[in-house]
Amino acid sequence: MKYIAFITSVLCLASSSLAYAATNTASTNAKLVQAVMPELMMLYKDLHQSPELSSVEFNTAKKLAIKARELGFSVTENVGGTGVVAVLKNGKGPTVLIRADMDALPIKEQTGLAFASQVITITEEGLSAHVMHACGHDTHMTSWLGTAKLLSENKENWSGTLVMILQPAEERGRGAKAMLADGLYKRFPKPDYALAFHNSASLKAGVIGYTPGFTFANVDSVNIDVKGIGGHGAYPHLTKDPIVLGARIVGALQTLVSRELNPQDPAVVTVGSFQSGTKHNIISDQALLLLTVRSYSDATRQTLLDGIKRIAKGEGIAMGLPDELLPVVTVKDEFTPATYNEPEFTKKMAALFTAELGKERVIEVPAVMAGEDFGRYYRADTSIKSMIFWVGGVPHDKWQAAQETGEALPSLHSPFWAPDAKKVISTAIRAMNSAVLTILAN
């Protein structure tokens, strides 16, 4: 019993020492971040003015690869397309991966910022489009470099390996998959820990939001090709109307979530597009339904996808279509798997962020049904302790006004989304820096 009491007292002392160290380090950390902010804000404005779409982030990747080399990282470009992997080995210890995504969106910026994007380019689909960092990935990249800078300049405070990656094509759900397929865990040190953050359009600037367990959803895009027998609108009895069949399918799909899943199991089946017909008095011979399907667990995802196929086929049979004209369901390749935050690790990091920033700036938030392919790094090896967290970007004055009036705030992917970049970047760097220094403590 004396031995147990001794061990308990040692553990308590260690715990209190860590808490003291975290509190004592916070002010130093804040000063270090503040010192590099002028340089980082210049980089942020440059990245914001020169956005690039998914998989063509050539200039962005090159620009940041050069800066990482200047900091002493061993840098490999063109991983999984335009991806960048920067490695810094600093003695024995665990390996920490930090990810930032690089791609922008085909949106015309309407923020009114002096450094707003004026870029126009051609999309993968061959369309001319304006380009904007409407999802805030420019804040992610700037924080990535700021974290790399502080850690490379303070190597005496940690021991281990940093693997810092810049990922392409997050918006298309394929960048993480491409980097893993290109040997991310074979060509480079495999991480014991993986960290990322995303700026938030629903949290006050400088506030961190975290979610233990599932935090982002499985996201599937599904096409339903509905066939029929066309004809004159005056003689419907001679046709098999694909619009009527499509409408039946849309209605029946609503029962998947409401009647086939446990009410405690979140899921979404949305028909985002229904295309058919060319003229008032012609019954078409085909229709196309475009769906987004969202869930958390793999089992729920499979239930939804199987149910969509069953309903589409069953409604076709009920209409009397021959086998060759039954609806065809296609699940698109660009699947984004659910993102899972390892609960124990996430809570430890949240406690650390609280010591760094104060309890009023670190809150637990609900999971969302949005997609984020950061989850693939954990799914590729579930022994990795993984966490992605939010950093609020809503400027304080706009936040306060919205609380008083109830006015809606611009969301991510809005042409009006302009985060308080300075607060997002400085908060993210402080969080990341404190996390790495704790994980890789000497």
Secondary structure as GFF3:
##gff-version 3
##sequence-region A 1 442
A	DSSP	alpha_helix	2	49	.	.	.	ID=ss1
A	DSSP	alpha_helix	58	70	.	.	.	ID=ss2
A	DSSP	beta_strand	74	79	.	.	.	ID=ss3
A	DSSP	beta_strand	83	90	.	.	.	ID=ss4
A	DSSP	beta_strand	95	101	.	.	.	ID=ss5
A	DSSP	beta_strand	120	122	.	.	.	ID=ss6
A	DSSP	beta_strand	128	130	.	.	.	ID=ss7
A	DSSP	alpha_helix	137	153	.	.	.	ID=ss8
A	DSSP	three_ten_helix	155	157	.	.	.	ID=ss9
A	DSSP	beta_strand	160	167	.	.	.	ID=ss10
A	DSSP	alpha_helix	175	181	.	.	.	ID=ss11
A	DSSP	alpha_helix	184	187	.	.	.	ID=ss12
A	DSSP	beta_strand	193	204	.	.	.	ID=ss13
A	DSSP	beta_strand	208	210	.	.	.	ID=ss14
A	DSSP	beta_strand	213	216	.	.	.	ID=ss15
A	DSSP	beta_strand	218	227	.	.	.	ID=ss16
A	DSSP	beta_strand	231	232	.	.	.	ID=ss17
A	DSSP	three_ten_helix	236	238	.	.	.	ID=ss18
A	DSSP	alpha_helix	242	260	.	.	.	ID=ss19
A	DSSP	beta_strand	268	276	.	.	.	ID=ss20
A	DSSP	beta_strand	282	283	.	.	.	ID=ss21
A	DSSP	beta_strand	286	295	.	.	.	ID=ss22
A	DSSP	alpha_helix	298	319	.	.	.	ID=ss23
A	DSSP	three_ten_helix	323	325	.	.	.	ID=ss24
A	DSSP	beta_strand	328	331	.	.	.	ID=ss25
A	DSSP	beta_strand	339	341	.	.	.	ID=ss26
A	DSSP	alpha_helix	343	357	.	.	.	ID=ss27
A	DSSP	three_ten_helix	359	361	.	.	.	ID=ss28
A	DSSP	beta_strand	362	364	.	.	.	ID=ss29
A	DSSP	alpha_helix	375	379	.	.	.	ID=ss30
A	DSSP	beta_strand	385	394	.	.	.	ID=ss31
A	DSSP	alpha_helix	396	405	.	.	.	ID=ss32
A	DSSP	alpha_helix	421	439	.	.	.	ID=ss33
###
